[in-house]
Structure formats: C-alpha cells, structure tokens
Amino acid sequence: MEFFGKKGQTKCVKVVKDENEAVLDMDIIVNFGTKVQVVAEEVQKKVKNAVETMTGLNVAVVNVSVSGIVREKNANAEEEE
C-alpha cells in the first residue's frame, strides 16, 4: 500500500447513489503476475451484477483501482491469519 501512496487505507469501497442509480469506486489488491486489466474487468462485471441483483439498483459504473500487488506467498500468509 505504501508503494502506491495509500498508507493505512481502511475503506476499499465507496458508493454514490442517487434515486435509482449507483456509482461504485473500489480498491483491490492483486497477486503478482496476474493480468491486472483482466482481473479489474472481471471484478467490474461481477460486482455490477451482484449489486443490481441484490438491490434492484441500476449500477452506472464500477470504477476499480489497484491499490496494491502482493506476492503469492504473502497472500497465502495473510489468508492464514
């Protein structure tokens, strides 16, 4: 996170909603070696579909920002904690 200038960031999703439409801003962390663009597009599709299905709101856009990259060993160690 410090590499990207976002020390101590705790919130990773921001939602701005008007009457029947929502805009979502998300920060994600990806594994080193993954294709960031492919992962970001997949996150956009799945989040949009899930929010629309669960809430009935129209999701205008899902903005995805990569806030970090972790090595596979670090990701596994964090999951075990």
VOPAGU-2260 file (C-alpha; in pm, 1 decimal, decimal comma):
REM VOPAGU-2260
SITE   aa  ch    i         X         Y         Z
SITE  MET   A    0       0,0       0,0       0,0
SITE  GLU   A    1     282,5     240,4      79,2
SITE  PHE   A    2     421,5     188,3    -272,1
SITE  PHE   A    3     105,1     344,5    -412,3
SITE  GLY   A    4      99,7     625,8    -155,9
SITE  LYS   A    5    -202,3     495,8      35,6
SITE  LYS   A    6     -77,6     433,0     389,2
SITE  GLY   A    7    -326,8     292,0     635,6
SITE  GLN   A    8    -617,8     283,8     396,3
SITE  THR   A    9    -910,0     102,9     556,2
SITE  LYS   A   10   -1203,3     158,7     321,5
SITE  CYS   A   11   -1191,8     -11,3     -14,2
SITE  VAL   A   12   -1541,6      60,8    -148,7
SITE  LYS   A   13   -1723,2     389,6    -195,4
SITE  VAL   A   14   -2082,1     405,1    -317,7
SITE  VAL   A   15   -2250,8     717,2    -450,5
SITE  LYS   A   16   -2624,1     667,0    -501,4
SITE  ASP   A   17   -2899,3     886,0    -632,7
SITE  GLU   A   18   -3262,8     783,1    -677,8
SITE  ASN   A   19   -3219,9     464,6    -879,8
SITE  GLU   A   20   -2857,8     458,2    -985,7
SITE  ALA   A   21   -2529,3     386,3    -811,3
SITE  VAL   A   22   -2164,1     451,1    -887,1
SITE  LEU   A   23   -1911,5     230,8    -707,8
SITE  ASP   A   24   -1542,8     305,9    -655,2
SITE  MET   A   25   -1332,6      11,1    -540,3
SITE  ASP   A   26    -971,6     -50,2    -445,7
SITE  ILE   A   27    -839,1    -401,2    -496,8
SITE  ILE   A   28    -513,1    -582,3    -431,8
SITE  VAL   A   29    -396,8    -831,7    -693,2
SITE  ASN   A   30    -146,3   -1115,4    -689,2
SITE  PHE   A   31     186,7   -1053,9    -858,9
SITE  GLY   A   32     189,9   -1196,6   -1210,9
SITE  THR   A   33    -182,9   -1166,6   -1275,1
SITE  LYS   A   34    -314,0    -968,0   -1568,4
SITE  VAL   A   35    -442,9    -660,0   -1389,9
SITE  GLN   A   36    -671,8    -546,0   -1670,3
SITE  VAL   A   37    -841,2    -886,8   -1692,8
SITE  VAL   A   38    -888,6    -903,1   -1314,9
SITE  ALA   A   39   -1025,4    -547,0   -1297,8
SITE  GLU   A   40   -1275,8    -611,6   -1578,7
SITE  GLU   A   41   -1393,9    -933,3   -1412,4
SITE  VAL   A   42   -1437,5    -753,1   -1078,7
SITE  GLN   A   43   -1638,9    -480,8   -1253,4
SITE  LYS   A   44   -1873,5    -732,7   -1415,7
SITE  LYS   A   45   -1926,3    -945,2   -1105,0
SITE  VAL   A   46   -1975,8    -653,0    -866,4
SITE  LYS   A   47   -2219,2    -478,6   -1103,5
SITE  ASN   A   48   -2421,1    -797,4   -1146,4
SITE  ALA   A   49   -2424,6    -875,6    -772,7
SITE  VAL   A   50   -2527,5    -525,2    -664,3
SITE  GLU   A   51   -2800,7    -499,3    -927,7
SITE  THR   A   52   -2934,6    -846,0    -840,7
SITE  MET   A   53   -2934,7    -788,4    -464,1
SITE  THR   A   54   -3060,0    -429,5    -456,3
SITE  GLY   A   55   -3253,2    -368,8    -776,8
SITE  LEU   A   56   -3047,6     -53,1    -833,6
SITE  ASN   A   57   -2900,5      28,8   -1170,7
SITE  VAL   A   58   -2521,8      40,7   -1139,1
SITE  ALA   A   59   -2396,7     304,4   -1381,1
SITE  VAL   A   60   -2029,5     225,6   -1337,6
SITE  VAL   A   61   -1788,1      30,6   -1119,0
SITE  ASN   A   62   -1450,7     205,8   -1101,2
SITE  VAL   A   63   -1171,3     -31,4    -999,1
SITE  SER   A   64    -832,3      93,8    -879,6
SITE  VAL   A   65    -542,0    -134,5    -797,8
SITE  SER   A   66    -411,7     -26,8    -459,3
SITE  GLY   A   67    -154,6    -299,9    -420,5
SITE  ILE   A   68      23,9    -601,9    -559,0
SITE  VAL   A   69     122,9    -893,1    -337,0
SITE  ARG   A   70     337,1   -1196,4    -394,3
SITE  GLU   A   71     159,5   -1531,7    -376,2
SITE  LYS   A   72     346,0   -1628,2     -55,8
SITE  ASN   A   73     235,2   -1305,1     115,3
SITE  ALA   A   74    -125,4   -1358,8       8,1
SITE  ASN   A   75    -131,2   -1711,0     149,2
SITE  ALA   A   76      23,0   -1595,5     478,3
SITE  GLU   A   77    -241,1   -1320,4     515,2
SITE  GLU   A   78    -525,5   -1567,4     449,4
SITE  GLU   A   79    -399,8   -1799,7     724,4
SITE  GLU   A   80    -407,4   -1522,0     989,1
